[in-house]
Amino acid sequence: MAYKGQIIYNKVTQEKFTWLDTSKDTNGKFIRFDCEMAPGGKVAVRHVHPNQDETFEIKEGVMRLEINGETKLYKRGDKVTIPEKKPHEWSNGSLTEPLQMTVTFQPALKTEIFFEQFFGLGNDGKTDRNGSPSFMQVMAMCNEYEIYLASLPLALQKIMGFTVGGIARLMGKKKYYPEYSISR
């Protein structure tokens, strides 16, 4: 379980999070963390949060954000909120400077656990070179954490998360790996 001040790192996507407010701290209303991404770093896949808003407050550097087929650059002092159900993908817009920002998800849901799991899979070499777990692993986890690929219709993916995800779990994929979530 995440705790305030805890730092987690994904060596594949080159993201470092420092938890500022956890689900426990806010009674599930939101989570908030500082995010640092190395030059050239990017999130693993274009994705969607059907039940959460995601807000970025840029502290240093440049964030490249693609939403609704439109790409924009955001810099120090900018704040942008991605409403629920909007597919998006973001990256460090610089190849030479780190990106530093504060990120908020509202409501919290199980997002902090998702990041622990996702970072753990990446750090253990269980993702591709972009940081994305296998399709079967994604299907095993998507309904649990309510984070979906933007490349497939959401309704279909929810069904696949149940059916294909069930098969994936029979094949040994899990929706939760206890070794990736640190107890305090």
Order of alpha helices (4+ residues) and beta strands (2+ residues): beta-beta-alpha-beta-beta-beta-beta-beta-beta-beta-beta-alpha-alpha-beta-alpha
